[in-house]
Amino acid sequence: MDQDICYFFTDTIYQFKPLLENDDLKRIVINSWKYLADKGLIVVYGYVIMPNHVHLLWNMLEKNGGESPAASFTKHTAHQFRKYLTIKEPKTLQQFSSDKTDRRYQFWKRDPLAIPLNTEDILIQKLITFMLTR
């Protein structure tokens, strides 16, 4: 994703498991976006959190160190999910065990969907859809 372009972004929980039914885990997602916005790295226009995925209308303004805000979001939320589940729901945590060599757990599917929104009309249309979803 390029900077300074508004995107319709969808990130999905690995294997479509309903991890985000838990309100505490939803707060982790929202707090991650808030942190990135407070640092001036993103602008969030709207979002919807579903049980197994998130939709977000956002603009990435600049990188977070050497990585994109999208990468920071997935990395941070994955760490926070692991910490929370280790304490509160260890059985749920085991559902996200990974056999990959670069991680013990995987919470997000690889390659989220990012569609650039080329006009303000499309952005408004998506925002109205988000409002009707709630």
N, C-alpha and C positions, 0 to 999 in steps of 0.2 A: 504494500500500500504506500502511496505517495503522501507526502505532507501537504497540508493546506488544501485537501480535497475532502469533501464530506462523503462518508461511506455508510451504506447499509451493511452492517457487520453481523454475522451469525457465528457463534461459537457453540459447539455441541459437546455435551458430556459423553465421554468414551462409552461406547456400546449403548448409547441412548438410555442409560440408567437414570432414574428420576432423583438424582442427588439433590437437585435444587428445590425439592419439596420442603426441605428443612429451612426454616426462616433464618437460623443462625448462619447457614451457608450462603443464603441470599445476601445477608448483611456483609459478608466477606466480599462478595462480588461488588456490591454498591460501594463499600469503603475503598476498594481498590480503584474504582473509577474516580471516586472523590479525591483520593490522594493524587492521582495523575492530573486531574483537573486543577487542584490547588497548587500544584507545581508548575502550572501553565503549559503542560505537555499535550493536553487534549481539551476539546470542547465537546460536551455531551449535549445533544439536542433532545434525545428521548431514548427510552429503553423499555423492554419487556423481558421479564424473567419467567421462563416457563419451567416445568419440572425437569426437563432434560436439555435445555438449551437457552441461550440468551440472544436477543436481537438488540442491536444498538445502532443509533444514528450518531455518528461522531466525526470529528475532524482531528487528526493528529497534527499537532503544531510543530513538534520537534522531538528528537530522540531522547530517551532516558539513558544517559550515558552512551554506551555503544549499541543499545538495542532499541527496537521500536516500542512504542507504548503498548502495542498489541502483545508483543512478546513479554514485556514486563507484566502485563495484566495476567496472562496465562501462567507465567512462572510464579508470581506472587500468590495468586489464588490457589494454585496447586499446593504450594507449601503450607498455606493457611488451612486448606481443607485437610491435609495430612495431619497437622497439629491438632485440629479440632477433633477429627475422627479417632485419632489415637487415644484421646482421653474419653470422649463421649460415646463413640460408636465403633469400637474396634472390629466388630463383625462386618459393618458396612465398609470399613477401610479395606478389609481383605478382598472385597469384590473388585477393587481397583488395583490389585497386585499386577505387576508387569513382569514379563519374562525378557524384556529388552535389557541390554547391557548398560544403557545410559541412565536407567531410572529404576526405582523400586516400585513406584506406583504411577499410573497414568489416569488423569481425571478428564482431560480434554482430548477430543479427537484431533488428529493432525489436520492441518490445512483448513482453517476456518474460511467461511465464505465472506468475501468482501466485494461489494458492488459499488462502484463510484456513482454518486448522484450528480448528474450533470446540470440540473436546473433547480431553481428554488421551488418550482411547481411540484417536482418529484419529491423533494424533501417534505413539503407540506402534505402531500398525499400520504407519505409514509407515516408522518406524525399523526395524522388523523386516524390511520389504521391502528397505530399503537394505542391511541386513546380509546378506540372502540374495543380493543382486545382486553383492556383492564376490567 
